[in-house]
Amino acid sequence: MQKKIHIKKGDSVIVITGESKGQKGRILEVDRDKNRAIVEGVNLVSKHTKPNTKAPQGGILKKEAPVHLSNLMLIDPTTGKPTRVGKKLNDNNKLVRYSKKSGEEIK
């Protein structure tokens, strides 16, 4: 059984605590097993690489590291502010996510 999570790939989120607090970005990947997500431009770490076909020079590359889901909060598409996420049935009896702050459905 898969864990229920409040964000998914493509969502805009803000980091609410930790070293990257206040940074905004788009979700690139979600790891449901480890409860972590990779956010574009957030939690950058330096990775030392040998020369290879991808990086002919080698050297130090900046790469996003995973952030725990509890440290992320979805950004409300209408207001642009952080919001909690709820789930409800819409008119077509389909379960959808909605913003607790504005009440709008999240696409």
Gaussian input, Z-matrix of N, CA and C with variables (Angstrom, degrees):
# hf/3-21g

backbone

0 1
 N
 C     1     B1
 C     2     B2     1     A1
 N     3     B3     2     A2     1     D1
 C     4     B4     3     A3     2     D2
 C     5     B5     4     A4     3     D3
 N     6     B6     5     A5     4     D4
 C     7     B7     6     A6     5     D5
 C     8     B8     7     A7     6     D6
 N     9     B9     8     A8     7     D7
 C    10    B10     9     A9     8     D8
 C    11    B11    10    A10     9     D9
 N    12    B12    11    A11    10    D10
 C    13    B13    12    A12    11    D11
 C    14    B14    13    A13    12    D12
 N    15    B15    14    A14    13    D13
 C    16    B16    15    A15    14    D14
 C    17    B17    16    A16    15    D15
 N    18    B18    17    A17    16    D16
 C    19    B19    18    A18    17    D17
 C    20    B20    19    A19    18    D18
 N    21    B21    20    A20    19    D19
 C    22    B22    21    A21    20    D20
 C    23    B23    22    A22    21    D21
 N    24    B24    23    A23    22    D22
 C    25    B25    24    A24    23    D23
 C    26    B26    25    A25    24    D24
 N    27    B27    26    A26    25    D25
 C    28    B28    27    A27    26    D26
 C    29    B29    28    A28    27    D27
 N    30    B30    29    A29    28    D28
 C    31    B31    30    A30    29    D29
 C    32    B32    31    A31    30    D30
 N    33    B33    32    A32    31    D31
 C    34    B34    33    A33    32    D32
 C    35    B35    34    A34    33    D33
 N    36    B36    35    A35    34    D34
 C    37    B37    36    A36    35    D35
 C    38    B38    37    A37    36    D36
 N    39    B39    38    A38    37    D37
 C    40    B40    39    A39    38    D38
 C    41    B41    40    A40    39    D39
 N    42    B42    41    A41    40    D40
 C    43    B43    42    A42    41    D41
 C    44    B44    43    A43    42    D42
 N    45    B45    44    A44    43    D43
 C    46    B46    45    A45    44    D44
 C    47    B47    46    A46    45    D45
 N    48    B48    47    A47    46    D46
 C    49    B49    48    A48    47    D47
 C    50    B50    49    A49    48    D48
 N    51    B51    50    A50    49    D49
 C    52    B52    51    A51    50    D50
 C    53    B53    52    A52    51    D51
 N    54    B54    53    A53    52    D52
 C    55    B55    54    A54    53    D53
 C    56    B56    55    A55    54    D54
 N    57    B57    56    A56    55    D55
 C    58    B58    57    A57    56    D56
 C    59    B59    58    A58    57    D57
 N    60    B60    59    A59    58    D58
 C    61    B61    60    A60    59    D59
 C    62    B62    61    A61    60    D60
 N    63    B63    62    A62    61    D61
 C    64    B64    63    A63    62    D62
 C    65    B65    64    A64    63    D63
 N    66    B66    65    A65    64    D64
 C    67    B67    66    A66    65    D65
 C    68    B68    67    A67    66    D66
 N    69    B69    68    A68    67    D67
 C    70    B70    69    A69    68    D68
 C    71    B71    70    A70    69    D69
 N    72    B72    71    A71    70    D70
 C    73    B73    72    A72    71    D71
 C    74    B74    73    A73    72    D72
 N    75    B75    74    A74    73    D73
 C    76    B76    75    A75    74    D74
 C    77    B77    76    A76    75    D75
 N    78    B78    77    A77    76    D76
 C    79    B79    78    A78    77    D77
 C    80    B80    79    A79    78    D78
 N    81    B81    80    A80    79    D79
 C    82    B82    81    A81    80    D80
 C    83    B83    82    A82    81    D81
 N    84    B84    83    A83    82    D82
 C    85    B85    84    A84    83    D83
 C    86    B86    85    A85    84    D84
 N    87    B87    86    A86    85    D85
 C    88    B88    87    A87    86    D86
 C    89    B89    88    A88    87    D87
 N    90    B90    89    A89    88    D88
 C    91    B91    90    A90    89    D89
 C    92    B92    91    A91    90    D90
 N    93    B93    92    A92    91    D91
 C    94    B94    93    A93    92    D92
 C    95    B95    94    A94    93    D93
 N    96    B96    95    A95    94    D94
 C    97    B97    96    A96    95    D95
 C    98    B98    97    A97    96    D96
 N    99    B99    98    A98    97    D97
 C   100   B100    99    A99    98    D98
 C   101   B101   100   A100    99    D99
 N   102   B102   101   A101   100   D100
 C   103   B103   102   A102   101   D101
 C   104   B104   103   A103   102   D102
 N   105   B105   104   A104   103   D103
 C   106   B106   105   A105   104   D104
 C   107   B107   106   A106   105   D105
 N   108   B108   107   A107   106   D106
 C   109   B109   108   A108   107   D107
 C   110   B110   109   A109   108   D108
 N   111   B111   110   A110   109   D109
 C   112   B112   111   A111   110   D110
 C   113   B113   112   A112   111   D111
 N   114   B114   113   A113   112   D112
 C   115   B115   114   A114   113   D113
 C   116   B116   115   A115   114   D114
 N   117   B117   116   A116   115   D115
 C   118   B118   117   A117   116   D116
 C   119   B119   118   A118   117   D117
 N   120   B120   119   A119   118   D118
 C   121   B121   120   A120   119   D119
 C   122   B122   121   A121   120   D120
 N   123   B123   122   A122   121   D121
 C   124   B124   123   A123   122   D122
 C   125   B125   124   A124   123   D123
 N   126   B126   125   A125   124   D124
 C   127   B127   126   A126   125   D125
 C   128   B128   127   A127   126   D126
 N   129   B129   128   A128   127   D127
 C   130   B130   129   A129   128   D128
 C   131   B131   130   A130   129   D129
 N   132   B132   131   A131   130   D130
 C   133   B133   132   A132   131   D131
 C   134   B134   133   A133   132   D132
 N   135   B135   134   A134   133   D133
 C   136   B136   135   A135   134   D134
 C   137   B137   136   A136   135   D135
 N   138   B138   137   A137   136   D136
 C   139   B139   138   A138   137   D137
 C   140   B140   139   A139   138   D138
 N   141   B141   140   A140   139   D139
 C   142   B142   141   A141   140   D140
 C   143   B143   142   A142   141   D141
 N   144   B144   143   A143   142   D142
 C   145   B145   144   A144   143   D143
 C   146   B146   145   A145   144   D144
 N   147   B147   146   A146   145   D145
 C   148   B148   147   A147   146   D146
 C   149   B149   148   A148   147   D147
 N   150   B150   149   A149   148   D148
 C   151   B151   150   A150   149   D149
 C   152   B152   151   A151   150   D150
 N   153   B153   152   A152   151   D151
 C   154   B154   153   A153   152   D152
 C   155   B155   154   A154   153   D153
 N   156   B156   155   A155   154   D154
 C   157   B157   156   A156   155   D155
 C   158   B158   157   A157   156   D156
 N   159   B159   158   A158   157   D157
 C   160   B160   159   A159   158   D158
 C   161   B161   160   A160   159   D159
 N   162   B162   161   A161   160   D160
 C   163   B163   162   A162   161   D161
 C   164   B164   163   A163   162   D162
 N   165   B165   164   A164   163   D163
 C   166   B166   165   A165   164   D164
 C   167   B167   166   A166   165   D165
 N   168   B168   167   A167   166   D166
 C   169   B169   168   A168   167   D167
 C   170   B170   169   A169   168   D168
 N   171   B171   170   A170   169   D169
 C   172   B172   171   A171   170   D170
 C   173   B173   172   A172   171   D171
 N   174   B174   173   A173   172   D172
 C   175   B175   174   A174   173   D173
 C   176   B176   175   A175   174   D174
 N   177   B177   176   A176   175   D175
 C   178   B178   177   A177   176   D176
 C   179   B179   178   A178   177   D177
 N   180   B180   179   A179   178   D178
 C   181   B181   180   A180   179   D179
 C   182   B182   181   A181   180   D180
 N   183   B183   182   A182   181   D181
 C   184   B184   183   A183   182   D182
 C   185   B185   184   A184   183   D183
 N   186   B186   185   A185   184   D184
 C   187   B187   186   A186   185   D185
 C   188   B188   187   A187   186   D186
 N   189   B189   188   A188   187   D187
 C   190   B190   189   A189   188   D188
 C   191   B191   190   A190   189   D189
 N   192   B192   191   A191   190   D190
 C   193   B193   192   A192   191   D191
 C   194   B194   193   A193   192   D192
 N   195   B195   194   A194   193   D193
 C   196   B196   195   A195   194   D194
 C   197   B197   196   A196   195   D195
 N   198   B198   197   A197   196   D196
 C   199   B199   198   A198   197   D197
 C   200   B200   199   A199   198   D198
 N   201   B201   200   A200   199   D199
 C   202   B202   201   A201   200   D200
 C   203   B203   202   A202   201   D201
 N   204   B204   203   A203   202   D202
 C   205   B205   204   A204   203   D203
 C   206   B206   205   A205   204   D204
 N   207   B207   206   A206   205   D205
 C   208   B208   207   A207   206   D206
 C   209   B209   208   A208   207   D207
 N   210   B210   209   A209   208   D208
 C   211   B211   210   A210   209   D209
 C   212   B212   211   A211   210   D210
 N   213   B213   212   A212   211   D211
 C   214   B214   213   A213   212   D212
 C   215   B215   214   A214   213   D213
 N   216   B216   215   A215   214   D214
 C   217   B217   216   A216   215   D215
 C   218   B218   217   A217   216   D216
 N   219   B219   218   A218   217   D217
 C   220   B220   219   A219   218   D218
 C   221   B221   220   A220   219   D219
 N   222   B222   221   A221   220   D220
 C   223   B223   222   A222   221   D221
 C   224   B224   223   A223   222   D222
 N   225   B225   224   A224   223   D223
 C   226   B226   225   A225   224   D224
 C   227   B227   226   A226   225   D225
 N   228   B228   227   A227   226   D226
 C   229   B229   228   A228   227   D227
 C   230   B230   229   A229   228   D228
 N   231   B231   230   A230   229   D229
 C   232   B232   231   A231   230   D230
 C   233   B233   232   A232   231   D231
 N   234   B234   233   A233   232   D232
 C   235   B235   234   A234   233   D233
 C   236   B236   235   A235   234   D234
 N   237   B237   236   A236   235   D235
 C   238   B238   237   A237   236   D236
 C   239   B239   238   A238   237   D237
 N   240   B240   239   A239   238   D238
 C   241   B241   240   A240   239   D239
 C   242   B242   241   A241   240   D240
 N   243   B243   242   A242   241   D241
 C   244   B244   243   A243   242   D242
 C   245   B245   244   A244   243   D243
 N   246   B246   245   A245   244   D244
 C   247   B247   246   A246   245   D245
 C   248   B248   247   A247   246   D246
 N   249   B249   248   A248   247   D247
 C   250   B250   249   A249   248   D248
 C   251   B251   250   A250   249   D249
 N   252   B252   251   A251   250   D250
 C   253   B253   252   A252   251   D251
 C   254   B254   253   A253   252   D252
 N   255   B255   254   A254   253   D253
 C   256   B256   255   A255   254   D254
 C   257   B257   256   A256   255   D255
 N   258   B258   257   A257   256   D256
 C   259   B259   258   A258   257   D257
 C   260   B260   259   A259   258   D258
 N   261   B261   260   A260   259   D259
 C   262   B262   261   A261   260   D260
 C   263   B263   262   A262   261   D261
 N   264   B264   263   A263   262   D262
 C   265   B265   264   A264   263   D263
 C   266   B266   265   A265   264   D264
 N   267   B267   266   A266   265   D265
 C   268   B268   267   A267   266   D266
 C   269   B269   268   A268   267   D267
 N   270   B270   269   A269   268   D268
 C   271   B271   270   A270   269   D269
 C   272   B272   271   A271   270   D270
 N   273   B273   272   A272   271   D271
 C   274   B274   273   A273   272   D272
 C   275   B275   274   A274   273   D273
 N   276   B276   275   A275   274   D274
 C   277   B277   276   A276   275   D275
 C   278   B278   277   A277   276   D276
 N   279   B279   278   A278   277   D277
 C   280   B280   279   A279   278   D278
 C   281   B281   280   A280   279   D279
 N   282   B282   281   A281   280   D280
 C   283   B283   282   A282   281   D281
 C   284   B284   283   A283   282   D282
 N   285   B285   284   A284   283   D283
 C   286   B286   285   A285   284   D284
 C   287   B287   286   A286   285   D285
 N   288   B288   287   A287   286   D286
 C   289   B289   288   A288   287   D287
 C   290   B290   289   A289   288   D288
 N   291   B291   290   A290   289   D289
 C   292   B292   291   A291   290   D290
 C   293   B293   292   A292   291   D291
 N   294   B294   293   A293   292   D292
 C   295   B295   294   A294   293   D293
 C   296   B296   295   A295   294   D294
 N   297   B297   296   A296   295   D295
 C   298   B298   297   A297   296   D296
 C   299   B299   298   A298   297   D297
 N   300   B300   299   A299   298   D298
 C   301   B301   300   A300   299   D299
 C   302   B302   301   A301   300   D300
 N   303   B303   302   A302   301   D301
 C   304   B304   303   A303   302   D302
 C   305   B305   304   A304   303   D303
 N   306   B306   305   A305   304   D304
 C   307   B307   306   A306   305   D305
 C   308   B308   307   A307   306   D306
 N   309   B309   308   A308   307   D307
 C   310   B310   309   A309   308   D308
 C   311   B311   310   A310   309   D309
 N   312   B312   311   A311   310   D310
 C   313   B313   312   A312   311   D311
 C   314   B314   313   A313   312   D312
 N   315   B315   314   A314   313   D313
 C   316   B316   315   A315   314   D314
 C   317   B317   316   A316   315   D315
 N   318   B318   317   A317   316   D316
 C   319   B319   318   A318   317   D317
 C   320   B320   319   A319   318   D318

   B1=1.4554
   B2=1.5253
   B3=1.3354
   B4=1.4564
   B5=1.5210
   B6=1.3466
   B7=1.4517
   B8=1.5195
   B9=1.3368
   B10=1.4566
   B11=1.5252
   B12=1.3243
   B13=1.4576
   B14=1.5227
   B15=1.3351
   B16=1.4544
   B17=1.5228
   B18=1.3367
   B19=1.4624
   B20=1.5201
   B21=1.3349
   B22=1.4577
   B23=1.5212
   B24=1.3217
   B25=1.4597
   B26=1.5314
   B27=1.3306
   B28=1.4589
   B29=1.5133
   B30=1.3457
   B31=1.4644
   B32=1.5253
   B33=1.3386
   B34=1.4582
   B35=1.5187
   B36=1.3296
   B37=1.4629
   B38=1.5222
   B39=1.3343
   B40=1.4527
   B41=1.5230
   B42=1.3257
   B43=1.4603
   B44=1.5286
   B45=1.3401
   B46=1.4643
   B47=1.5270
   B48=1.3259
   B49=1.4570
   B50=1.5229
   B51=1.3145
   B52=1.4605
   B53=1.5149
   B54=1.3154
   B55=1.4590
   B56=1.5315
   B57=1.3218
   B58=1.4691
   B59=1.5265
   B60=1.3236
   B61=1.4679
   B62=1.5286
   B63=1.3418
   B64=1.4594
   B65=1.5070
   B66=1.3265
   B67=1.4590
   B68=1.5261
   B69=1.3361
   B70=1.4627
   B71=1.5162
   B72=1.3269
   B73=1.4493
   B74=1.5116
   B75=1.3211
   B76=1.4615
   B77=1.5251
   B78=1.3344
   B79=1.4602
   B80=1.5316
   B81=1.3321
   B82=1.4594
   B83=1.5173
   B84=1.3494
   B85=1.4607
   B86=1.5263
   B87=1.3386
   B88=1.4626
   B89=1.5256
   B90=1.3338
   B91=1.4629
   B92=1.5257
   B93=1.3257
   B94=1.4683
   B95=1.5176
   B96=1.3257
   B97=1.4631
   B98=1.5264
   B99=1.3386
   B100=1.4588
   B101=1.5261
   B102=1.3549
   B103=1.4677
   B104=1.5309
   B105=1.3111
   B106=1.4650
   B107=1.5182
   B108=1.3309
   B109=1.4615
   B110=1.5176
   B111=1.3252
   B112=1.4568
   B113=1.5218
   B114=1.3389
   B115=1.4616
   B116=1.5302
   B117=1.3343
   B118=1.4578
   B119=1.5343
   B120=1.3303
   B121=1.4631
   B122=1.5206
   B123=1.3323
   B124=1.4635
   B125=1.5253
   B126=1.3409
   B127=1.4679
   B128=1.5312
   B129=1.3373
   B130=1.4556
   B131=1.5208
   B132=1.3340
   B133=1.4559
   B134=1.5236
   B135=1.3399
   B136=1.4585
   B137=1.5095
   B138=1.3345
   B139=1.4623
   B140=1.5216
   B141=1.3257
   B142=1.4535
   B143=1.5252
   B144=1.3437
   B145=1.4636
   B146=1.5254
   B147=1.3218
   B148=1.4536
   B149=1.5239
   B150=1.3248
   B151=1.4675
   B152=1.5304
   B153=1.3326
   B154=1.4661
   B155=1.5250
   B156=1.3284
   B157=1.4652
   B158=1.5286
   B159=1.3456
   B160=1.4733
   B161=1.5184
   B162=1.3301
   B163=1.4666
   B164=1.5288
   B165=1.3546
   B166=1.4664
   B167=1.5309
   B168=1.3370
   B169=1.4566
   B170=1.5201
   B171=1.3436
   B172=1.4659
   B173=1.5157
   B174=1.3232
   B175=1.4572
   B176=1.5191
   B177=1.3343
   B178=1.4639
   B179=1.5274
   B180=1.3358
   B181=1.4666
   B182=1.5174
   B183=1.3144
   B184=1.4650
   B185=1.5189
   B186=1.3429
   B187=1.4552
   B188=1.5219
   B189=1.3545
   B190=1.4603
   B191=1.5182
   B192=1.3279
   B193=1.4611
   B194=1.5283
   B195=1.3345
   B196=1.4646
   B197=1.5273
   B198=1.3371
   B199=1.4630
   B200=1.5227
   B201=1.3325
   B202=1.4608
   B203=1.5260
   B204=1.3436
   B205=1.4677
   B206=1.5225
   B207=1.3340
   B208=1.4668
   B209=1.5266
   B210=1.3316
   B211=1.4632
   B212=1.5226
   B213=1.3306
   B214=1.4613
   B215=1.5230
   B216=1.3366
   B217=1.4520
   B218=1.5250
   B219=1.3168
   B220=1.4576
   B221=1.5211
   B222=1.3316
   B223=1.4598
   B224=1.5232
   B225=1.3454
   B226=1.4652
   B227=1.5231
   B228=1.3494
   B229=1.4710
   B230=1.5262
   B231=1.3321
   B232=1.4724
   B233=1.5192
   B234=1.3391
   B235=1.4682
   B236=1.5176
   B237=1.3447
   B238=1.4523
   B239=1.5142
   B240=1.3387
   B241=1.4617
   B242=1.5277
   B243=1.3401
   B244=1.4678
   B245=1.5233
   B246=1.3267
   B247=1.4537
   B248=1.5185
   B249=1.3218
   B250=1.4582
   B251=1.5264
   B252=1.3323
   B253=1.4605
   B254=1.5266
   B255=1.3388
   B256=1.4523
   B257=1.5111
   B258=1.3285
   B259=1.4629
   B260=1.5178
   B261=1.3358
   B262=1.4698
   B263=1.5133
   B264=1.3225
   B265=1.4541
   B266=1.5257
   B267=1.3389
   B268=1.4676
   B269=1.5292
   B270=1.3292
   B271=1.4661
   B272=1.5320
   B273=1.3352
   B274=1.4662
   B275=1.5250
   B276=1.3368
   B277=1.4727
   B278=1.5278
   B279=1.3339
   B280=1.4522
   B281=1.5214
   B282=1.3394
   B283=1.4542
   B284=1.5251
   B285=1.3341
   B286=1.4581
   B287=1.5239
   B288=1.3491
   B289=1.4622
   B290=1.5264
   B291=1.3291
   B292=1.4601
   B293=1.5203
   B294=1.3277
   B295=1.4522
   B296=1.5230
   B297=1.3256
   B298=1.4644
   B299=1.5303
   B300=1.3265
   B301=1.4704
   B302=1.5336
   B303=1.3547
   B304=1.4676
   B305=1.5218
   B306=1.3287
   B307=1.4542
   B308=1.5192
   B309=1.3372
   B310=1.4694
   B311=1.5240
   B312=1.3372
   B313=1.4565
   B314=1.5219
   B315=1.3321
   B316=1.4638
   B317=1.5058
   B318=1.3124
   B319=1.4626
   B320=1.5075
   A1=110.05
   A2=116.32
   A3=120.49
   A4=110.95
   A5=115.56
   A6=120.65
   A7=109.95
   A8=116.12
   A9=120.78
   A10=108.53
   A11=115.72
   A12=119.99
   A13=109.94
   A14=116.17
   A15=121.00
   A16=113.64
   A17=118.11
   A18=120.10
   A19=109.30
   A20=114.94
   A21=119.75
   A22=109.18
   A23=115.81
   A24=122.67
   A25=110.97
   A26=116.48
   A27=120.99
   A28=113.92
   A29=118.72
   A30=121.81
   A31=110.76
   A32=115.93
   A33=121.11
   A34=108.29
   A35=115.61
   A36=120.13
   A37=110.74
   A38=115.21
   A39=122.51
   A40=107.21
   A41=115.84
   A42=121.05
   A43=107.10
   A44=116.76
   A45=120.03
   A46=113.77
   A47=117.78
   A48=120.01
   A49=109.82
   A50=115.90
   A51=120.76
   A52=111.68
   A53=115.60
   A54=122.31
   A55=112.43
   A56=117.49
   A57=122.30
   A58=112.25
   A59=118.28
   A60=122.64
   A61=111.72
   A62=115.84
   A63=121.65
   A64=114.46
   A65=118.15
   A66=120.23
   A67=110.31
   A68=115.07
   A69=121.09
   A70=109.49
   A71=115.97
   A72=120.00
   A73=111.49
   A74=115.24
   A75=122.69
   A76=108.44
   A77=116.08
   A78=121.27
   A79=109.40
   A80=116.71
   A81=121.67
   A82=111.65
   A83=115.92
   A84=120.14
   A85=108.67
   A86=116.72
   A87=121.82
   A88=108.60
   A89=116.30
   A90=122.28
   A91=107.83
   A92=116.32
   A93=121.83
   A94=112.31
   A95=117.72
   A96=121.06
   A97=111.99
   A98=116.55
   A99=121.09
   A100=113.17
   A101=118.04
   A102=123.16
   A103=111.88
   A104=116.37
   A105=120.86
   A106=110.97
   A107=115.52
   A108=121.06
   A109=109.39
   A110=116.05
   A111=121.25
   A112=107.17
   A113=115.10
   A114=121.66
   A115=108.34
   A116=115.37
   A117=122.35
   A118=111.29
   A119=116.68
   A120=122.13
   A121=115.43
   A122=117.93
   A123=121.63
   A124=109.70
   A125=116.84
   A126=123.45
   A127=110.90
   A128=116.08
   A129=121.13
   A130=110.73
   A131=115.84
   A132=121.68
   A133=108.38
   A134=116.22
   A135=121.44
   A136=109.32
   A137=115.78
   A138=120.69
   A139=107.88
   A140=116.63
   A141=121.88
   A142=108.73
   A143=115.95
   A144=119.13
   A145=111.21
   A146=114.38
   A147=120.39
   A148=107.87
   A149=117.84
   A150=119.01
   A151=111.34
   A152=116.26
   A153=121.90
   A154=108.22
   A155=117.92
   A156=120.03
   A157=112.20
   A158=117.82
   A159=120.18
   A160=111.39
   A161=116.43
   A162=122.08
   A163=108.43
   A164=117.67
   A165=120.36
   A166=113.14
   A167=117.43
   A168=121.08
   A169=111.92
   A170=116.33
   A171=119.28
   A172=108.75
   A173=117.79
   A174=121.02
   A175=112.77
   A176=115.32
   A177=121.65
   A178=109.23
   A179=115.98
   A180=121.80
   A181=109.65
   A182=117.29
   A183=122.03
   A184=108.14
   A185=116.30
   A186=121.25
   A187=109.07
   A188=116.62
   A189=120.62
   A190=110.42
   A191=116.41
   A192=121.75
   A193=107.98
   A194=118.18
   A195=120.79
   A196=112.93
   A197=115.66
   A198=123.56
   A199=107.21
   A200=117.47
   A201=120.12
   A202=110.05
   A203=116.77
   A204=121.72
   A205=112.65
   A206=117.38
   A207=120.18
   A208=111.91
   A209=117.26
   A210=121.32
   A211=112.54
   A212=117.54
   A213=121.82
   A214=110.51
   A215=115.58
   A216=120.96
   A217=108.13
   A218=115.80
   A219=121.46
   A220=110.81
   A221=116.99
   A222=121.50
   A223=108.41
   A224=116.20
   A225=122.66
   A226=109.45
   A227=118.18
   A228=120.06
   A229=114.01
   A230=118.55
   A231=119.71
   A232=112.40
   A233=118.20
   A234=120.73
   A235=112.87
   A236=117.77
   A237=120.75
   A238=113.51
   A239=117.02
   A240=121.34
   A241=109.83
   A242=117.46
   A243=119.90
   A244=111.60
   A245=116.77
   A246=121.19
   A247=110.64
   A248=115.20
   A249=119.98
   A250=107.60
   A251=115.62
   A252=120.99
   A253=109.31
   A254=115.60
   A255=121.42
   A256=109.26
   A257=115.94
   A258=120.17
   A259=108.50
   A260=116.04
   A261=121.05
   A262=109.46
   A263=115.87
   A264=121.52
   A265=108.91
   A266=116.12
   A267=118.76
   A268=109.68
   A269=116.93
   A270=122.09
   A271=112.70
   A272=116.48
   A273=120.83
   A274=112.36
   A275=117.52
   A276=123.29
   A277=111.91
   A278=115.97
   A279=122.07
   A280=108.10
   A281=117.71
   A282=122.14
   A283=109.64
   A284=116.87
   A285=121.60
   A286=109.86
   A287=115.02
   A288=120.18
   A289=108.70
   A290=116.12
   A291=119.02
   A292=109.90
   A293=115.07
   A294=121.83
   A295=109.65
   A296=117.06
   A297=120.78
   A298=110.33
   A299=117.21
   A300=121.10
   A301=111.80
   A302=116.38
   A303=119.26
   A304=112.96
   A305=117.83
   A306=121.37
   A307=113.49
   A308=116.89
   A309=121.37
   A310=110.95
   A311=115.18
   A312=121.61
   A313=109.25
   A314=117.00
   A315=121.84
   A316=108.78
   A317=116.27
   A318=121.33
   A319=110.03
   D1=133.52
   D2=-178.80
   D3=-82.55
   D4=147.98
   D5=178.62
   D6=-75.33
   D7=147.42
   D8=177.59
   D9=-87.11
   D10=125.79
   D11=-178.95
   D12=-125.76
   D13=158.17
   D14=-173.88
   D15=-92.78
   D16=-8.84
   D17=179.52
   D18=-128.39
   D19=162.42
   D20=175.46
   D21=-146.87
   D22=171.92
   D23=-176.48
   D24=-55.25
   D25=133.23
   D26=178.33
   D27=97.73
   D28=-14.49
   D29=179.51
   D30=-70.93
   D31=148.64
   D32=171.56
   D33=-91.03
   D34=128.59
   D35=-176.59
   D36=-132.00
   D37=165.22
   D38=173.97
   D39=-126.02
   D40=143.74
   D41=178.09
   D42=-85.59
   D43=123.57
   D44=-173.56
   D45=-96.81
   D46=-14.15
   D47=178.35
   D48=-156.57
   D49=162.70
   D50=178.59
   D51=101.87
   D52=-170.49
   D53=-175.26
   D54=-64.43
   D55=-31.97
   D56=-177.94
   D57=-97.52
   D58=22.76
   D59=-175.67
   D60=-53.78
   D61=133.25
   D62=177.43
   D63=91.87
   D64=-12.11
   D65=-179.09
   D66=-78.87
   D67=142.67
   D68=178.84
   D69=-111.57
   D70=153.10
   D71=178.12
   D72=-173.80
   D73=176.92
   D74=-179.45
   D75=-105.13
   D76=139.92
   D77=179.89
   D78=-70.50
   D79=125.03
   D80=178.22
   D81=-95.87
   D82=-33.81
   D83=-174.76
   D84=-159.20
   D85=144.04
   D86=178.15
   D87=-123.83
   D88=129.53
   D89=175.90
   D90=-106.31
   D91=100.71
   D92=-175.57
   D93=-68.07
   D94=-31.47
   D95=-178.42
   D96=-68.20
   D97=-39.33
   D98=-177.66
   D99=-98.75
   D100=0.98
   D101=-177.95
   D102=56.68
   D103=43.80
   D104=-178.55
   D105=-132.44
   D106=157.44
   D107=178.38
   D108=-139.28
   D109=149.79
   D110=174.64
   D111=-100.73
   D112=123.46
   D113=-176.89
   D114=-111.50
   D115=134.00
   D116=-177.29
   D117=-59.91
   D118=120.82
   D119=175.73
   D120=76.87
   D121=9.89
   D122=-177.72
   D123=-118.05
   D124=143.61
   D125=177.68
   D126=58.55
   D127=53.57
   D128=-179.31
   D129=-75.69
   D130=135.65
   D131=176.68
   D132=-124.33
   D133=155.49
   D134=178.45
   D135=-90.91
   D136=128.82
   D137=179.04
   D138=-118.58
   D139=122.38
   D140=179.69
   D141=-86.62
   D142=126.54
   D143=-177.25
   D144=-127.47
   D145=147.21
   D146=172.45
   D147=-79.68
   D148=158.99
   D149=175.88
   D150=-60.52
   D151=132.93
   D152=176.87
   D153=-148.83
   D154=-172.33
   D155=-176.30
   D156=-67.09
   D157=-35.46
   D158=178.49
   D159=-69.91
   D160=-44.06
   D161=-179.38
   D162=-124.16
   D163=87.97
   D164=-175.91
   D165=-59.67
   D166=-30.73
   D167=179.68
   D168=-81.07
   D169=-26.71
   D170=-173.10
   D171=75.27
   D172=-150.14
   D173=175.47
   D174=98.33
   D175=-154.66
   D176=-175.35
   D177=-103.49
   D178=123.48
   D179=178.59
   D180=-111.67
   D181=142.70
   D182=173.98
   D183=-90.37
   D184=133.20
   D185=-175.78
   D186=-142.75
   D187=145.43
   D188=177.92
   D189=-74.96
   D190=135.73
   D191=175.24
   D192=-105.75
   D193=155.42
   D194=-178.56
   D195=-64.92
   D196=147.64
   D197=176.54
   D198=-118.53
   D199=141.69
   D200=179.79
   D201=-67.27
   D202=142.43
   D203=-176.62
   D204=-60.93
   D205=-29.78
   D206=-179.08
   D207=-68.61
   D208=-17.42
   D209=179.35
   D210=-92.50
   D211=2.89
   D212=-177.98
   D213=-114.37
   D214=145.02
   D215=176.90
   D216=-135.11
   D217=134.70
   D218=-178.46
   D219=-66.89
   D220=143.25
   D221=175.84
   D222=-93.77
   D223=126.16
   D224=179.97
   D225=-62.43
   D226=123.69
   D227=-177.76
   D228=-63.37
   D229=-26.85
   D230=-177.89
   D231=-87.29
   D232=-44.16
   D233=-175.95
   D234=-94.58
   D235=-23.37
   D236=-178.51
   D237=79.71
   D238=12.04
   D239=-179.59
   D240=-110.39
   D241=158.43
   D242=178.73
   D243=-63.54
   D244=143.71
   D245=-178.53
   D246=-146.12
   D247=155.17
   D248=171.29
   D249=-81.50
   D250=162.55
   D251=-175.81
   D252=-118.18
   D253=134.17
   D254=174.48
   D255=-119.25
   D256=167.66
   D257=176.97
   D258=-126.45
   D259=137.14
   D260=179.14
   D261=-149.99
   D262=165.50
   D263=176.68
   D264=-84.49
   D265=135.29
   D266=176.43
   D267=-92.51
   D268=-168.64
   D269=-176.75
   D270=-60.95
   D271=-30.84
   D272=-177.63
   D273=-91.06
   D274=17.91
   D275=-177.18
   D276=56.04
   D277=39.20
   D278=177.73
   D279=-114.07
   D280=136.06
   D281=-179.29
   D282=-75.11
   D283=122.25
   D284=-178.80
   D285=-128.22
   D286=156.53
   D287=175.12
   D288=-87.31
   D289=145.15
   D290=175.74
   D291=-139.25
   D292=157.17
   D293=-179.70
   D294=-82.19
   D295=127.32
   D296=179.43
   D297=-70.36
   D298=-25.90
   D299=-176.75
   D300=-75.43
   D301=-47.93
   D302=-176.59
   D303=-105.73
   D304=-16.69
   D305=-177.82
   D306=81.41
   D307=0.55
   D308=-178.72
   D309=-77.69
   D310=149.27
   D311=176.41
   D312=-72.39
   D313=141.44
   D314=178.19
   D315=-100.23
   D316=123.58
   D317=-177.70
   D318=-83.12

